[in-house]
Amino acid sequence: MKFVLLGLLLSLSAISVSAQTDLQKMIDTERAFAALAAEKGTKTAFLANIADDGVLFLPEKVNGKAHWTARAESKGLLSWAPNYADISSNGALGYTTGNWEFRPGGKGDNPSAFGDFITLWQRTPGGTYKFVVDIGVGHDKPAAYSEETSPPSYPQDPNAKNSSAADSASRFFESVASGGLRNAYKLYAADKVRAYREGAAPILGKEKFLDYIGKRKTTTALTKRSVFFGAADLAYITNTYTQTLPDGKIEKGNFVQIWKLIDGRWQIVLDVFKPVPEK
């Protein structure tokens, strides 16, 4: 029995070390992505780092390769830095999020737009990382621009029982339909959830998020059909939403959720809603 326990501990330790190595590799990829944008332009940087099937939300969902291939290079400079990152225990899927700012006249110009980004990264067969989802929100200028990256808030889980986040996501959808958005997040959001909404600074923590949702007083419907991808103890979903605002106006848009297996239960660790303006 001692040898069995020792073998299990060594196996878990190896997974942890591997995940840490993959995490740093992914963070370094994000930083190199931003550095390439500063050196050779945003178009060159995006085309070098996006997966063939990678998508952008601008705010409509588009194929990233096709979008950037057709787009002319701009003199404007988009700068960004990861402030938080996490990765699956097997290193196959991870994400970075952090602040961004835009200088329309290039490096020497003052930034005129600010916000936060979320990038989902997938490991290629060759061991490098390409991003499969890129979405962000804009908001007022923050107190400071940070280039520091905080360590993950949650432990790794090899998911030995091979449970699926899709089941929890389906129940989340059902909870939204039956009890409303706030009740659904109360049931499924992690304590340290990170939420992103257009025009607002990142909302960090479950209680603050529930308070924000409660004050909005919207009625929300989520499209049943969605795109879902998972790897070990991390998964993400992309979908569309419709919200009826207190004044009766209808807001439609896209959302991305990241789920993580925490203490044996799938929970939402990141959530972003991005409205699509009426045409």
N, C-alpha and C positions, 0 to 999 in steps of 0.2 A: 504493500500500500504506500509506503514511504517513497518508493521509486516511482510509482504512478503519480503521486502528488508532485514530486520533484520534476518529473517530465512535463507535467501540466504547467507548473510555474515557469519552467524554462521556455516552454512554447509561448506562453502569454508574454513573457519578457521579450522574446524575439519579435513578436507582433508589435509590441510597444515601440521598440527601437526602430523597426522598419517604418512604422507609421510616422515617427518623429523625423526620420530621414526624408520620407516622401513629403511631409508637411513643409520642411525647409526648402526642398527642391521646388515645390509649387509656389511658395512665397517668393523665392528667388526668380522664378519664371515671371511672376507678376511684376516684380521690380524691373526686370530686364525689358519687359514689354513697355513699361512707362518710359524707361531710359531710351529705348529705340524710337518712341514717338517724339521725344525731345530732340533726338539727333537727326532722324530722317523723315519725320512727319507721321501724323496719325494714320494715314492710309497704309503706309508701308508697315507700320507696327501691327495694325489689326490684321492685315493679310498674312503676316508672318506667324500670328499666334492663334488664329481662329481655326477650329475644326471645319472640315468640308460641310458638315451639316449643322454647324453652329448658328445660333439665332441671336438676333438683337431685338430689343423692344424700343422703338423710336418715335412714338410709343407703340405703333403697330408692330406686330411680330413679322420680321423679315429674315431671309437667309443672309447671314453676315458676309459670306464670301461674295455673293452676287451684288450686295449693296455696295461694298467697298471697292469692288472691281469697277463698277460703273461710276463711282464718284470721283470727281477731280480732287487732286491734292489741294489743301488749303494752307494759307500762311498762318492761320490761327493755331495756338498751342493748347492742347488738352493735357493737363498735368494731373497725376493721381498717385496715391500711395496706399498700400494695404495697411489697415489698422487692426484687423482681426482676420483670422483664418482657422479653418479646421479641415480635417480629411478623414476619410473612412479608414477603418483598421487595416484594410488590405491595400490602401494607397491608390485605389482605382478611381475614386471620385472625391473631389474636395471643392472648397470655395474660399474666396477672399472677398473682403469688403472694406471700404475705406473712403477717404475724402477725395474729391476732385475739384479742380478749378480751371476755368477757361480764359485764355488771353487772346482776344480776337486779332491783335496785331502781331502776335508772336512772342518770343522770349522777353523782349524788352518792354512789353506792354503790361499794364496793370490788369489783374484778373477782374472780369466783369460778371461772371456767373459761377455759382458754387453748388455743391451737392455731394451725394454719396453714391457709390457704385456697388454692385454685387456681381461677381463673376464666378461661374461654375466651371471647374476644370476637370477634364477627364484624361487619364493616362493612356497614351498611345501604345501599340505593340512594341515600339522601339524604346519605351521607357520615358519619353518626354511628355510634357503636358500641353494640351491644346484646350482652349476654352469652348464650351458648348452653349453657354448662355451668358449674355451680358445685358444687364438692366440697371437703371439708376434713377435717382430722384434729384430734383433741384430744390434748393432752399436758400434762405438768407445767408450772408457771409458768416461763418462760424467765428468764435473767439480766436481760434488759432488753427493753422494747417499743420497736421501731424504726419510724420513719416515713421512713427513707431508702430510696431505690430505686437498686440497683446497675445499671450498664450491661450490655447483653447480652454473653454470653460467646462468642458465635459470629458470624462474618461473614455478611452477606446473600448469597444465591445466587439469581440470576434463574431458575435451572433451565431453561436453554436447550434441553436435551435432553428436557424434559418427562417426566422419570422419575417413577415413582409410589411413594409410601411403602407402598402396599398390598402390593406384592410383598415388601418387606422385612419387613413386619408378619406376612405369611403364613409366611415362613421363620422368624421369631422363634417363632411358635406351634409350628411343626414342631420347632424346637430344644428347646422346653420339653418336648414330648411324648417326644422321643428321648433327650435328654441332661440334662434337669432345668433348673430355673429359673436356677440360678447360671451354668451353662454358656451359656444363652441370653443372659443379660445380659452375660456376658463377651464375646460375639460382637457384640452390638448396642447396648449402652449407650455413650453418649458419655463422654469422660473427665471432663467436668464435669456429669455427670447429677445431677439433683435428685430424690431419692426421698422419699416420704412414707408413713408407716405409723402406724396408730392407736396412741397411747400413746408415740410416739417423736418426738424433735425431728427436723427435717429432716436427711436423710442426704445430705451434699454430697460428690460425687466418686465415681468408679467404684470405686476400691479400697475405700473405706469401705462402699460399697453391697454389693460382692461379699462382703466380710467379714461384713456383717450377714446376708445371705442364707445364707451358709455356716453360721453359728452357729444359724440357725433350724431347719435340718435338716427342712424340710417337703417333702412331695410335692405338687406343684401341677398342676392340670388347668385349662385355659382353654377356655371355650365357643367352638366354631368360629364360630358366628354372632356378628357384631359390627356396631357402627355406626361408619362411617369417613367422615371428611371431610378434604379437603386443599385447600391454596391455595398455589401456587408452591412455595416451599421449606419449608413448614410443614404438618403434618397432625396429626390426633388420632384416637384410637380409644377407644371405650367398650365394655366387655364385662363378663362375669361370670367368677368363678373359684371353684374348690373346692380347699382345702388340707387335707391330712391332717397333723396336728401330731404331734410325737414321741410324745405320750402316747396317740395313737390318736383323739383328738377331731377332728371334722370342722368346718372353718371355711368358710363360704360368704360371698361378697360381690361387690362391684363394683370394677372398676378402670378407670382412665383413663391413657392414655399419650399423650405428645406426642412426635412425631418431627420431626427437622429434617435438611435436606440439608446435610452438612458435608463439604467437600473431595470432593464428588461421590458421597458415600455417605450413605444415610438412616440416622440413628442416633437412639436414644431419649434425649431430653434431660430428660424429666420423667416420673415414674412414681408412681402412687398406688394403693394397695390400701385399700379400706374395707370391713371386715366387716359383715355383716348379722346381728344377734343372732337366735338361734332364738326362735320365737314360743311 
